[in-house]
Amino acid sequence: MPLLRVLALSGLFPNPQQPRHGIFLKHRLTHLARHGPAEIQMVAPIPYFPSGHPVFRSYAAYARVPRTEPAAPIPVSHPRILCIPKIGMHLAPLLMAACLVQHLRDIRRTGFDFDVIDAYYLYPDGVAAALLGLLFQRPVVLTAFGSDVSQIPDWRLPRAAILWALRRAGQTTAVCEALLDRLVELGADSEHMKVVMHGVDLDLFCPVPDRAALRTRLGFVGPTVVSAGHLIPRKGHDVAIQAMALLPDCQLHIVGDGPEEGRLRQLVDGLGLNGQVRFHGHVSQPLLADLLAGADLLLNCSDREGIANVLLEAQACGTPVAATPIWGSPEVVSVPEAGLLLRNRTPEAAAEGIGQLLAAPPDRAETRRHAERFSWQATAHQHMATLQHAVRASLQTQQQG
């Protein structure tokens, strides 16, 4: 197939004001551009806000995002869309699509007459993409990530809109089988759906030649557990902290920042665990790789995930994981060398799982070999095949019509 022109669409793509926002999507599309016969332009819409004055705090960041980022290998544009806080959820796909029509027309006028719209996150992004696909007469591929399946369809109108978009899409992918199963339960047709898992940077996240020296440099002493992710209730850092009260010999290193930091620090103080728990805040990707490679295990106590990339990142470093048995986690913690799944999401179950892994850790080389099944190159190859199939099917339909 000749070079495919892909218009990628998602509000999850990172930008200079939110550099960690959906970083996994940037990795995925970068590898798609490098390893597939594809030219990609990324449309990453930003909520409109009129002022970048610091008094408006997080809202001001939207105004400071540049309109374009011409960096290779993927040029990125950040058109503004109208968002209505709280009451606008049901209107979000329509507003997004309406605000993007002229922007997509302008892209075509520059000579980028895209062959397919490749949308990530089903609502509102995927529904908006389906509407735009109708208007521009282009096939659409949708990708589900997690809460767009596990949470948003709990509302009736968004669920109906998602199911309509799935019927309109040429193909739909999800990052784990559990998400596809849930979509089928909601009423989606499984015929044009498939799993395309996320990958992991196997060069950055890898075992280190001298792990003892790394642990000394990091200040790791004794059994060491890492809990990584945004500091929000969904990630379960509080469960990890409470598990430490049952494991006095263990050290917990919490990686990430977010609105729950104050409450989590109070929890540590209240339990008298200041000597056991350390907060690292946000760290760079290379430092995260070091922390994971030096740890004895990664603990993930999320209550809802598609695929938590940090599970793969830890395993790629040779570090086993203990994770709650939710959504896609069983699909990457599928063999003993990967780690284990907790009985449930409680401090007692977390402490039990940690104890089991510390008592009988898998061979770290085997853990690494398990992670090597999940490369971004493989993800790019599978997703490229999905895009090509959607375009071919669309052309055949047009010829038959």
Secondary structure, DSSP 8 states (H G I E B T S, - for coil): ---EEEEEE-TTS-BTTBTTTTHHHHHHHHHHHHHSSEEEEEE--EE--S---GGGTHHHHHHHS-SEE--SS--EE--EE---TTTTGGGHHHHHHHHHHHHHHHHHHTT---SEEEEESIIIIIHHHHHHHHHHT--EEEEE-SHHHHTGGGSHHHHHHHHHHHHH-SEEEESSHHHHHHHHHHT--GGGEEE----B-TTTS---S-HHHHHHHHT--SSEEEEES-SSGGG-HHHHHHHHTT-TT-EEEEE--STTHHHHHHHHHHHT-TTTEEEEES--HHHHHHHHHHSSEEEE--S--S--HHHHHHHHTT--EEE---TTHHHHS-SGGGEEE-SSSSHHHHHHHHHHHHHS---HHHHHHHHTT-BHHHHHHHHHHHHHHHHHHHHHHHHH-
